[in-house]
Amino acid sequence: MSGIAASVLVSGGGDVVWRTDGGSAQLDDLQFTLGEGPGVDAAASGELVLEPDLHAVPMQRWPVFTPAALELGVRAVFAVPLQIGVIRLGVLLAHRDAPGVMDDGVLTDMLAFAAAATEALLGPATTGPNPQWVSGQIPGYRAEVHQATGMISAQLEVTQAEALIRLRARAFSQRRTVADLAGDVVARRMRFDDNAD
């Protein structure tokens, strides 16, 4: 594997709770910005998403994600839902910079890691008076995105779901990450009710 990330589900996307260095952060940001990709599908369906060759994925499956991921050098993606029964908590997303199927041993390891990650999400770090994912101690947590979404919702008098869609759309149109644009909103360098922008 070239990289792997574990995300917890939140309204409108996922917050990364753990990831390897490099392309994992970019790939996760890409899915979060676009609202499509293997992690999004695995979270929605509760099923494994195993795509050993992104060049072979039908364009209508992920019309914007696939070319953008290929541009990042990602050639294969594998997503496993983190779930207990039908309750989905998050997604484990792995990627490779070379195409190829995941052999049975690697898939078994990934499923075991997904089970351990699910258990860890329910363990001491996620409970108690000051859970790590709420306090922002976990790298990749998108607290600023949630704050910006609330600010945009108030500025435009729309639902938070629509505010997040607008934040994602503007980030995509400006070729920026959602987190980067959200930082500008929270710092009050950008407003969404300003007709000049």
Disulfide bonds with the S-S distance in Angstrom:
none
